[in-house]
Amino acid sequence: MVAAARGASRAALVAVLLAVVVVTAACGAADPAGGPSPTGPSGPCGTTGAPDETTDVLLGMTETEATARVEAGGLSVRVVGRGAECFPVTMDFRADRVNLDLDDAGTVRGAGRG
């Protein structure tokens, strides 16, 4: 009787651990900020924030061109990624900041407010 209860407890524990692994793996594929997916229009880093009409025009510009345009509008710039590297960034939202994700050549491939 005790051995059967112990076996059932182990089976339940294994089931719970398996569920945790599956849920954790599924969550790891999503952007923790709740923004666009890492391969979406915001760029591979997925941390650029919400794209809008202000940031859509930046796509394809060089870093220098995009920075000048953003700063001329009274906003600040933060580079969140360059090439294959995504930089660690804070999760705070700032409406006066534009996040840029750049390719290896320094061209904007993703941009968003935040």
C-alpha positions as CSV (number, residue, x, y, z in Angstrom):
1,M,0.0,0.0,0.0
2,V,2.8,2.4,1.0
3,A,4.8,1.5,-2.1
4,A,1.8,2.2,-4.4
5,A,1.2,5.6,-2.8
6,R,4.9,6.4,-3.2
7,G,4.7,5.4,-6.9
8,A,1.7,7.6,-7.4
9,S,3.4,10.5,-5.7
10,R,6.4,10.1,-8.0
11,A,4.2,10.0,-11.1
12,A,2.4,13.1,-10.0
13,L,5.7,14.9,-9.4
14,V,7.0,13.9,-12.8
15,A,3.8,15.2,-14.4
16,V,4.1,18.5,-12.6
17,L,7.8,18.9,-13.5
18,L,7.0,18.1,-17.2
19,A,4.3,20.7,-17.2
20,V,6.6,23.3,-15.8
21,V,9.3,22.5,-18.4
22,V,6.7,22.7,-21.3
23,V,5.3,26.1,-20.0
24,T,8.8,27.5,-19.4
25,A,9.9,26.5,-22.9
26,A,6.9,28.1,-24.4
27,C,7.3,31.3,-22.5
28,G,11.0,31.5,-23.5
29,A,10.0,31.9,-27.1
30,A,7.9,35.1,-26.5
31,D,9.2,38.6,-26.0
32,P,9.2,39.2,-22.2
33,A,8.1,42.8,-22.7
34,G,4.9,41.6,-24.4
35,G,5.8,43.4,-27.6
36,P,6.2,42.1,-31.1
37,S,7.8,38.7,-31.7
38,P,11.6,38.8,-32.1
39,T,11.3,38.1,-35.8
40,G,8.5,40.6,-36.3
41,P,8.6,44.0,-37.9
42,S,10.3,45.5,-34.8
43,G,13.5,43.7,-35.6
44,P,15.2,40.5,-34.4
45,C,15.8,41.8,-30.9
46,G,12.1,42.3,-30.3
47,T,12.7,45.0,-27.7
48,T,12.2,48.1,-29.8
49,G,8.6,48.7,-28.6
50,A,5.5,49.7,-30.4
51,P,6.1,50.9,-34.0
52,D,4.1,53.9,-35.1
53,E,4.1,56.5,-37.9
54,T,7.1,58.3,-36.2
55,T,9.3,55.2,-36.1
56,D,8.2,53.5,-39.4
57,V,10.0,56.1,-41.5
58,L,13.3,55.2,-39.8
59,L,13.4,51.8,-41.3
60,G,16.3,51.5,-43.8
61,M,18.0,54.7,-42.5
62,T,21.6,54.6,-41.2
63,E,22.1,55.0,-37.5
64,T,23.3,58.6,-38.0
65,E,20.3,59.6,-40.1
66,A,17.8,58.0,-37.8
67,T,19.4,59.5,-34.7
68,A,19.4,63.0,-36.3
69,R,15.7,62.7,-37.3
70,V,14.6,61.4,-33.8
71,E,16.6,64.0,-31.9
72,A,15.3,66.8,-34.2
73,G,11.8,65.8,-33.0
74,G,12.9,66.3,-29.4
75,L,13.1,62.5,-28.6
76,S,16.0,60.4,-27.3
77,V,17.5,57.3,-29.0
78,R,18.5,54.0,-27.5
79,V,20.2,51.2,-29.6
80,V,18.8,47.9,-28.4
81,G,20.7,45.6,-30.9
82,R,23.3,45.6,-33.5
83,G,23.8,42.7,-36.0
84,A,23.2,39.4,-34.2
85,E,23.7,40.9,-30.7
86,C,20.7,42.1,-28.7
87,F,21.7,44.4,-25.8
88,P,20.3,44.1,-22.3
89,V,17.9,47.0,-21.8
90,T,15.6,48.2,-19.0
91,M,11.9,47.3,-19.3
92,D,10.7,50.8,-18.5
93,F,8.5,52.6,-21.1
94,R,9.5,56.2,-22.0
95,A,7.3,57.9,-24.5
96,D,10.1,60.3,-25.3
97,R,12.5,57.5,-26.4
98,V,12.9,55.7,-29.7
99,N,14.6,52.2,-29.6
100,L,16.6,51.3,-32.7
101,D,17.6,47.8,-33.7
102,L,20.4,47.9,-36.3
103,D,21.8,45.4,-38.8
104,D,25.6,44.7,-39.2
105,A,25.9,47.6,-41.5
106,G,24.3,50.1,-39.1
107,T,21.0,50.3,-40.9
108,V,17.8,50.5,-38.9
109,R,15.9,47.2,-39.2
110,G,13.5,47.8,-36.4
111,A,12.3,50.9,-34.4
112,G,9.7,51.6,-31.9
113,R,8.7,54.0,-29.0
114,G,9.6,53.1,-25.5
